[in-house]
Amino acid sequence: MARKCAISGKGPMSGNNVSHAKNRTKRRFLLNLRTVRITLEDGTTKKVKISARELRTLKKNS
């Protein structure tokens, strides 16, 4: 499974590592993904990978 949030669809971002000498090399900023069990409307549970931000949003709105 890709490093993507199952709810928001967000994926990794790209950017640069910057040293003290201001040398730049490419890097990826990965999501803080968490595997959680979500109860669906029909009563079944499903394991999904969601970002920590979406987990906070789910806890706030439920």
PyMOL Python script that loads the backbone (N, CA, C, O; Angstrom):
from pymol import cmd

cmd.read_pdbstr("""\
ATOM      1  N   MET A   1       0.847  -1.184   0.000  1.00  0.00           N
ATOM      2  CA  MET A   1       0.000   0.000   0.000  1.00  0.00           C
ATOM      3  C   MET A   1       0.890   1.244   0.000  1.00  0.00           C
ATOM      4  O   MET A   1       1.923   1.278   0.668  1.00  0.00           O
ATOM      5  N   ALA A   2       0.485   2.250  -0.744  1.00  0.00           N
ATOM      6  CA  ALA A   2       1.274   3.464  -0.860  1.00  0.00           C
ATOM      7  C   ALA A   2       1.243   4.259   0.444  1.00  0.00           C
ATOM      8  O   ALA A   2       0.355   4.080   1.277  1.00  0.00           O
ATOM      9  N   ARG A   3       2.219   5.127   0.600  1.00  0.00           N
ATOM     10  CA  ARG A   3       2.263   5.993   1.776  1.00  0.00           C
ATOM     11  C   ARG A   3       1.294   7.146   1.567  1.00  0.00           C
ATOM     12  O   ARG A   3       1.699   8.284   1.328  1.00  0.00           O
ATOM     13  N   LYS A   4       0.000   6.828   1.664  1.00  0.00           N
ATOM     14  CA  LYS A   4      -1.052   7.805   1.441  1.00  0.00           C
ATOM     15  C   LYS A   4      -2.102   7.666   2.509  1.00  0.00           C
ATOM     16  O   LYS A   4      -2.362   6.567   2.998  1.00  0.00           O
ATOM     17  N   CYS A   5      -2.710   8.786   2.876  1.00  0.00           N
ATOM     18  CA  CYS A   5      -3.813   8.770   3.826  1.00  0.00           C
ATOM     19  C   CYS A   5      -5.058   8.254   3.111  1.00  0.00           C
ATOM     20  O   CYS A   5      -5.384   8.712   2.016  1.00  0.00           O
ATOM     21  N   ALA A   6      -5.755   7.297   3.735  1.00  0.00           N
ATOM     22  CA  ALA A   6      -6.927   6.694   3.109  1.00  0.00           C
ATOM     23  C   ALA A   6      -8.106   7.660   3.062  1.00  0.00           C
ATOM     24  O   ALA A   6      -8.996   7.492   2.229  1.00  0.00           O
ATOM     25  N   ILE A   7      -8.135   8.661   3.928  1.00  0.00           N
ATOM     26  CA  ILE A   7      -9.267   9.583   3.980  1.00  0.00           C
ATOM     27  C   ILE A   7      -9.005  10.836   3.142  1.00  0.00           C
ATOM     28  O   ILE A   7      -9.791  11.174   2.257  1.00  0.00           O
ATOM     29  N   SER A   8      -7.902  11.517   3.424  1.00  0.00           N
ATOM     30  CA  SER A   8      -7.642  12.776   2.731  1.00  0.00           C
ATOM     31  C   SER A   8      -6.911  12.598   1.413  1.00  0.00           C
ATOM     32  O   SER A   8      -6.948  13.491   0.566  1.00  0.00           O
ATOM     33  N   GLY A   9      -6.242  11.459   1.219  1.00  0.00           N
ATOM     34  CA  GLY A   9      -5.496  11.228  -0.013  1.00  0.00           C
ATOM     35  C   GLY A   9      -4.152  11.921  -0.060  1.00  0.00           C
ATOM     36  O   GLY A   9      -3.497  11.934  -1.102  1.00  0.00           O
ATOM     37  N   LYS A  10      -3.728  12.502   1.063  1.00  0.00           N
ATOM     38  CA  LYS A  10      -2.443  13.188   1.098  1.00  0.00           C
ATOM     39  C   LYS A  10      -1.301  12.184   0.995  1.00  0.00           C
ATOM     40  O   LYS A  10      -1.386  11.073   1.518  1.00  0.00           O
ATOM     41  N   GLY A  11      -0.238  12.590   0.316  1.00  0.00           N
ATOM     42  CA  GLY A  11       0.936  11.749   0.159  1.00  0.00           C
ATOM     43  C   GLY A  11       2.187  12.502   0.571  1.00  0.00           C
ATOM     44  O   GLY A  11       2.101  13.619   1.080  1.00  0.00           O
ATOM     45  N   PRO A  12       3.355  11.897   0.353  1.00  0.00           N
ATOM     46  CA  PRO A  12       4.601  12.550   0.729  1.00  0.00           C
ATOM     47  C   PRO A  12       4.861  13.804  -0.101  1.00  0.00           C
ATOM     48  O   PRO A  12       4.439  13.904  -1.253  1.00  0.00           O
ATOM     49  N   MET A  13       5.565  14.759   0.508  1.00  0.00           N
ATOM     50  CA  MET A  13       5.980  15.972  -0.192  1.00  0.00           C
ATOM     51  C   MET A  13       7.473  15.878  -0.458  1.00  0.00           C
ATOM     52  O   MET A  13       8.177  15.104   0.191  1.00  0.00           O
ATOM     53  N   SER A  14       7.956  16.661  -1.408  1.00  0.00           N
ATOM     54  CA  SER A  14       9.389  16.678  -1.677  1.00  0.00           C
ATOM     55  C   SER A  14       9.953  18.023  -1.263  1.00  0.00           C
ATOM     56  O   SER A  14       9.257  19.038  -1.252  1.00  0.00           O
ATOM     57  N   GLY A  15      11.237  18.003  -0.923  1.00  0.00           N
ATOM     58  CA  GLY A  15      11.906  19.219  -0.499  1.00  0.00           C
ATOM     59  C   GLY A  15      13.401  19.008  -0.501  1.00  0.00           C
ATOM     60  O   GLY A  15      13.910  18.146  -1.218  1.00  0.00           O
ATOM     61  N   ASN A  16      14.109  19.789   0.295  1.00  0.00           N
ATOM     62  CA  ASN A  16      15.560  19.735   0.325  1.00  0.00           C
ATOM     63  C   ASN A  16      16.076  19.558   1.742  1.00  0.00           C
ATOM     64  O   ASN A  16      15.515  20.111   2.687  1.00  0.00           O
ATOM     65  N   ASN A  17      17.162  18.774   1.890  1.00  0.00           N
ATOM     66  CA  ASN A  17      17.994  18.839   3.081  1.00  0.00           C
ATOM     67  C   ASN A  17      18.923  20.023   2.878  1.00  0.00           C
ATOM     68  O   ASN A  17      19.467  20.197   1.788  1.00  0.00           O
ATOM     69  N   VAL A  18      19.115  20.839   3.904  1.00  0.00           N
ATOM     70  CA  VAL A  18      19.993  21.995   3.787  1.00  0.00           C
ATOM     71  C   VAL A  18      21.039  21.903   4.883  1.00  0.00           C
ATOM     72  O   VAL A  18      20.707  21.892   6.068  1.00  0.00           O
ATOM     73  N   SER A  19      22.312  21.837   4.485  1.00  0.00           N
ATOM     74  CA  SER A  19      23.403  21.749   5.450  1.00  0.00           C
ATOM     75  C   SER A  19      23.775  23.149   5.933  1.00  0.00           C
ATOM     76  O   SER A  19      23.221  24.144   5.468  1.00  0.00           O
ATOM     77  N   HIS A  20      24.721  23.212   6.872  1.00  0.00           N
ATOM     78  CA  HIS A  20      25.181  24.513   7.373  1.00  0.00           C
ATOM     79  C   HIS A  20      25.842  25.326   6.263  1.00  0.00           C
ATOM     80  O   HIS A  20      25.819  26.557   6.286  1.00  0.00           O
ATOM     81  N   ALA A  21      26.432  24.627   5.291  1.00  0.00           N
ATOM     82  CA  ALA A  21      27.063  25.308   4.159  1.00  0.00           C
ATOM     83  C   ALA A  21      26.052  25.635   3.063  1.00  0.00           C
ATOM     84  O   ALA A  21      26.433  26.062   1.974  1.00  0.00           O
ATOM     85  N   LYS A  22      24.773  25.437   3.346  1.00  0.00           N
ATOM     86  CA  LYS A  22      23.665  25.714   2.422  1.00  0.00           C
ATOM     87  C   LYS A  22      23.681  24.816   1.183  1.00  0.00           C
ATOM     88  O   LYS A  22      23.122  25.181   0.149  1.00  0.00           O
ATOM     89  N   ASN A  23      24.317  23.645   1.281  1.00  0.00           N
ATOM     90  CA  ASN A  23      24.227  22.669   0.197  1.00  0.00           C
ATOM     91  C   ASN A  23      22.857  22.016   0.274  1.00  0.00           C
ATOM     92  O   ASN A  23      22.356  21.724   1.359  1.00  0.00           O
ATOM     93  N   ARG A  24      22.256  21.791  -0.890  1.00  0.00           N
ATOM     94  CA  ARG A  24      20.904  21.230  -0.911  1.00  0.00           C
ATOM     95  C   ARG A  24      20.892  19.888  -1.625  1.00  0.00           C
ATOM     96  O   ARG A  24      21.445  19.742  -2.715  1.00  0.00           O
ATOM     97  N   THR A  25      20.249  18.907  -0.990  1.00  0.00           N
ATOM     98  CA  THR A  25      20.016  17.610  -1.618  1.00  0.00           C
ATOM     99  C   THR A  25      18.539  17.282  -1.455  1.00  0.00           C
ATOM    100  O   THR A  25      17.918  17.640  -0.454  1.00  0.00           O
ATOM    101  N   LYS A  26      17.985  16.598  -2.451  1.00  0.00           N
ATOM    102  CA  LYS A  26      16.555  16.298  -2.439  1.00  0.00           C
ATOM    103  C   LYS A  26      16.211  15.299  -1.335  1.00  0.00           C
ATOM    104  O   LYS A  26      17.013  14.427  -0.999  1.00  0.00           O
ATOM    105  N   ARG A  27      15.020  15.437  -0.782  1.00  0.00           N
ATOM    106  CA  ARG A  27      14.511  14.518   0.230  1.00  0.00           C
ATOM    107  C   ARG A  27      13.001  14.467   0.139  1.00  0.00           C
ATOM    108  O   ARG A  27      12.380  15.256  -0.573  1.00  0.00           O
ATOM    109  N   ARG A  28      12.415  13.526   0.871  1.00  0.00           N
ATOM    110  CA  ARG A  28      10.954  13.392   0.927  1.00  0.00           C
ATOM    111  C   ARG A  28      10.491  13.630   2.357  1.00  0.00           C
ATOM    112  O   ARG A  28      11.091  13.129   3.307  1.00  0.00           O
ATOM    113  N   PHE A  29       9.425  14.395   2.498  1.00  0.00           N
ATOM    114  CA  PHE A  29       8.774  14.578   3.787  1.00  0.00           C
ATOM    115  C   PHE A  29       7.610  13.597   3.835  1.00  0.00           C
ATOM    116  O   PHE A  29       6.617  13.769   3.129  1.00  0.00           O
ATOM    117  N   LEU A  30       7.735  12.558   4.677  1.00  0.00           N
ATOM    118  CA  LEU A  30       6.716  11.520   4.742  1.00  0.00           C
ATOM    119  C   LEU A  30       5.627  11.894   5.736  1.00  0.00           C
ATOM    120  O   LEU A  30       5.857  12.670   6.664  1.00  0.00           O
ATOM    121  N   LEU A  31       4.446  11.336   5.534  1.00  0.00           N
ATOM    122  CA  LEU A  31       3.327  11.559   6.443  1.00  0.00           C
ATOM    123  C   LEU A  31       3.518  10.776   7.729  1.00  0.00           C
ATOM    124  O   LEU A  31       4.230   9.773   7.763  1.00  0.00           O
ATOM    125  N   ASN A  32       2.878  11.246   8.776  1.00  0.00           N
ATOM    126  CA  ASN A  32       2.844  10.521  10.044  1.00  0.00           C
ATOM    127  C   ASN A  32       1.624   9.603   9.996  1.00  0.00           C
ATOM    128  O   ASN A  32       0.558   9.938  10.514  1.00  0.00           O
ATOM    129  N   LEU A  33       1.800   8.427   9.359  1.00  0.00           N
ATOM    130  CA  LEU A  33       0.680   7.513   9.151  1.00  0.00           C
ATOM    131  C   LEU A  33       0.472   6.612  10.352  1.00  0.00           C
ATOM    132  O   LEU A  33       1.431   6.158  10.976  1.00  0.00           O
ATOM    133  N   ARG A  34      -0.785   6.359  10.671  1.00  0.00           N
ATOM    134  CA  ARG A  34      -1.178   5.474  11.761  1.00  0.00           C
ATOM    135  C   ARG A  34      -2.167   4.456  11.219  1.00  0.00           C
ATOM    136  O   ARG A  34      -3.052   4.797  10.435  1.00  0.00           O
ATOM    137  N   THR A  35      -2.016   3.206  11.638  1.00  0.00           N
ATOM    138  CA  THR A  35      -2.975   2.173  11.267  1.00  0.00           C
ATOM    139  C   THR A  35      -4.027   2.096  12.361  1.00  0.00           C
ATOM    140  O   THR A  35      -3.709   1.812  13.516  1.00  0.00           O
ATOM    141  N   VAL A  36      -5.279   2.350  11.999  1.00  0.00           N
ATOM    142  CA  VAL A  36      -6.372   2.350  12.976  1.00  0.00           C
ATOM    143  C   VAL A  36      -7.517   1.499  12.456  1.00  0.00           C
ATOM    144  O   VAL A  36      -7.652   1.277  11.253  1.00  0.00           O
ATOM    145  N   ARG A  37      -8.336   1.028  13.380  1.00  0.00           N
ATOM    146  CA  ARG A  37      -9.555   0.301  13.020  1.00  0.00           C
ATOM    147  C   ARG A  37     -10.710   1.290  13.025  1.00  0.00           C
ATOM    148  O   ARG A  37     -10.938   1.992  14.010  1.00  0.00           O
ATOM    149  N   ILE A  38     -11.429   1.337  11.926  1.00  0.00           N
ATOM    150  CA  ILE A  38     -12.572   2.240  11.804  1.00  0.00           C
ATOM    151  C   ILE A  38     -13.827   1.394  11.663  1.00  0.00           C
ATOM    152  O   ILE A  38     -13.867   0.458  10.864  1.00  0.00           O
ATOM    153  N   THR A  39     -14.857   1.727  12.448  1.00  0.00           N
ATOM    154  CA  THR A  39     -16.139   1.035  12.345  1.00  0.00           C
ATOM    155  C   THR A  39     -16.964   1.696  11.254  1.00  0.00           C
ATOM    156  O   THR A  39     -17.221   2.899  11.297  1.00  0.00           O
ATOM    157  N   LEU A  40     -17.374   0.902  10.279  1.00  0.00           N
ATOM    158  CA  LEU A  40     -18.167   1.417   9.171  1.00  0.00           C
ATOM    159  C   LEU A  40     -19.642   1.483   9.559  1.00  0.00           C
ATOM    160  O   LEU A  40     -20.027   1.018  10.632  1.00  0.00           O
ATOM    161  N   GLU A  41     -20.463   2.063   8.686  1.00  0.00           N
ATOM    162  CA  GLU A  41     -21.885   2.252   8.995  1.00  0.00           C
ATOM    163  C   GLU A  41     -22.633   0.937   9.133  1.00  0.00           C
ATOM    164  O   GLU A  41     -23.622   0.863   9.862  1.00  0.00           O
ATOM    165  N   ASP A  42     -22.170  -0.116   8.434  1.00  0.00           N
ATOM    166  CA  ASP A  42     -22.866  -1.404   8.531  1.00  0.00           C
ATOM    167  C   ASP A  42     -22.389  -2.240   9.708  1.00  0.00           C
ATOM    168  O   ASP A  42     -22.801  -3.391   9.848  1.00  0.00           O
ATOM    169  N   GLY A  43     -21.527  -1.684  10.560  1.00  0.00           N
ATOM    170  CA  GLY A  43     -21.094  -2.370  11.773  1.00  0.00           C
ATOM    171  C   GLY A  43     -19.790  -3.127  11.656  1.00  0.00           C
ATOM    172  O   GLY A  43     -19.258  -3.588  12.666  1.00  0.00           O
ATOM    173  N   THR A  44     -19.259  -3.269  10.448  1.00  0.00           N
ATOM    174  CA  THR A  44     -17.991  -3.976  10.286  1.00  0.00           C
ATOM    175  C   THR A  44     -16.827  -3.034  10.558  1.00  0.00           C
ATOM    176  O   THR A  44     -16.951  -1.816  10.424  1.00  0.00           O
ATOM    177  N   THR A  45     -15.705  -3.612  10.939  1.00  0.00           N
ATOM    178  CA  THR A  45     -14.517  -2.802  11.181  1.00  0.00           C
ATOM    179  C   THR A  45     -13.519  -3.044  10.065  1.00  0.00           C
ATOM    180  O   THR A  45     -13.457  -4.128   9.485  1.00  0.00           O
ATOM    181  N   LYS A  46     -12.739  -2.008   9.775  1.00  0.00           N
ATOM    182  CA  LYS A  46     -11.748  -2.087   8.713  1.00  0.00           C
ATOM    183  C   LYS A  46     -10.487  -1.383   9.177  1.00  0.00           C
ATOM    184  O   LYS A  46     -10.551  -0.322   9.799  1.00  0.00           O
ATOM    185  N   LYS A  47      -9.328  -1.980   8.871  1.00  0.00           N
ATOM    186  CA  LYS A  47      -8.056  -1.351   9.189  1.00  0.00           C
ATOM    187  C   LYS A  47      -7.666  -0.424   8.045  1.00  0.00           C
ATOM    188  O   LYS A  47      -7.636  -0.837   6.886  1.00  0.00           O
ATOM    189  N   VAL A  48      -7.372   0.816   8.371  1.00  0.00           N
ATOM    190  CA  VAL A  48      -6.949   1.779   7.355  1.00  0.00           C
ATOM    191  C   VAL A  48      -5.756   2.565   7.873  1.00  0.00           C
ATOM    192  O   VAL A  48      -5.571   2.724   9.079  1.00  0.00           O
ATOM    193  N   LYS A  49      -4.948   3.053   6.933  1.00  0.00           N
ATOM    194  CA  LYS A  49      -3.829   3.921   7.279  1.00  0.00           C
ATOM    195  C   LYS A  49      -4.277   5.358   7.083  1.00  0.00           C
ATOM    196  O   LYS A  49      -4.626   5.763   5.974  1.00  0.00           O
ATOM    197  N   ILE A  50      -4.265   6.132   8.171  1.00  0.00           N
ATOM    198  CA  ILE A  50      -4.638   7.539   8.072  1.00  0.00           C
ATOM    199  C   ILE A  50      -3.555   8.375   8.728  1.00  0.00           C
ATOM    200  O   ILE A  50      -2.802   7.887   9.570  1.00  0.00           O
ATOM    201  N   SER A  51      -3.483   9.624   8.340  1.00  0.00           N
ATOM    202  CA  SER A  51      -2.482  10.518   8.904  1.00  0.00           C
ATOM    203  C   SER A  51      -2.891  10.932  10.313  1.00  0.00           C
ATOM    204  O   SER A  51      -4.066  10.860  10.676  1.00  0.00           O
ATOM    205  N   ALA A  52      -1.925  11.358  11.090  1.00  0.00           N
ATOM    206  CA  ALA A  52      -2.192  11.770  12.468  1.00  0.00           C
ATOM    207  C   ALA A  52      -3.130  12.970  12.500  1.00  0.00           C
ATOM    208  O   ALA A  52      -3.922  13.106  13.432  1.00  0.00           O
ATOM    209  N   ARG A  53      -3.054  13.834  11.505  1.00  0.00           N
ATOM    210  CA  ARG A  53      -3.946  14.987  11.427  1.00  0.00           C
ATOM    211  C   ARG A  53      -5.390  14.539  11.224  1.00  0.00           C
ATOM    212  O   ARG A  53      -6.299  15.073  11.860  1.00  0.00           O
ATOM    213  N   GLU A  54      -5.608  13.564  10.344  1.00  0.00           N
ATOM    214  CA  GLU A  54      -6.961  13.055  10.114  1.00  0.00           C
ATOM    215  C   GLU A  54      -7.484  12.310  11.339  1.00  0.00           C
ATOM    216  O   GLU A  54      -8.684  12.327  11.613  1.00  0.00           O
ATOM    217  N   LEU A  55      -6.584  11.656  12.077  1.00  0.00           N
ATOM    218  CA  LEU A  55      -6.987  10.971  13.304  1.00  0.00           C
ATOM    219  C   LEU A  55      -7.500  11.976  14.327  1.00  0.00           C
ATOM    220  O   LEU A  55      -8.494  11.720  15.007  1.00  0.00           O
ATOM    221  N   ARG A  56      -6.828  13.113  14.436  1.00  0.00           N
ATOM    222  CA  ARG A  56      -7.283  14.180  15.337  1.00  0.00           C
ATOM    223  C   ARG A  56      -8.647  14.700  14.902  1.00  0.00           C
ATOM    224  O   ARG A  56      -9.521  14.940  15.735  1.00  0.00           O
ATOM    225  N   THR A  57      -8.826  14.873  13.593  1.00  0.00           N
ATOM    226  CA  THR A  57     -10.093  15.371  13.069  1.00  0.00           C
ATOM    227  C   THR A  57     -11.220  14.386  13.342  1.00  0.00           C
ATOM    228  O   THR A  57     -12.323  14.788  13.711  1.00  0.00           O
ATOM    229  N   LEU A  58     -10.944  13.082  13.161  1.00  0.00           N
ATOM    230  CA  LEU A  58     -11.955  12.062  13.436  1.00  0.00           C
ATOM    231  C   LEU A  58     -12.353  12.059  14.904  1.00  0.00           C
ATOM    232  O   LEU A  58     -13.536  11.967  15.230  1.00  0.00           O
ATOM    233  N   LYS A  59     -11.365  12.158  15.792  1.00  0.00           N
ATOM    234  CA  LYS A  59     -11.669  12.160  17.228  1.00  0.00           C
ATOM    235  C   LYS A  59     -12.468  13.397  17.617  1.00  0.00           C
ATOM    236  O   LYS A  59     -13.340  13.331  18.483  1.00  0.00           O
ATOM    237  N   LYS A  60     -12.169  14.526  16.975  1.00  0.00           N
ATOM    238  CA  LYS A  60     -12.871  15.766  17.289  1.00  0.00           C
ATOM    239  C   LYS A  60     -14.326  15.709  16.834  1.00  0.00           C
ATOM    240  O   LYS A  60     -15.215  16.168  17.551  1.00  0.00           O
ATOM    241  N   ASN A  61     -14.576  15.154  15.652  1.00  0.00           N
ATOM    242  CA  ASN A  61     -15.911  15.195  15.060  1.00  0.00           C
ATOM    243  C   ASN A  61     -16.787  14.002  15.391  1.00  0.00           C
ATOM    244  O   ASN A  61     -17.953  13.975  14.997  1.00  0.00           O
ATOM    245  N   SER A  62     -16.255  13.003  16.111  1.00  0.00           N
ATOM    246  CA  SER A  62     -17.093  11.838  16.406  1.00  0.00           C
ATOM    247  C   SER A  62     -17.489  11.780  17.862  1.00  0.00           C
ATOM    248  O   SER A  62     -18.195  10.860  18.273  1.00  0.00           O
TER     249      SER A  62
END
""", "prot")
cmd.dss("prot")
cmd.show_as("cartoon", "prot")
cmd.util.cbc("prot")
cmd.orient("prot")
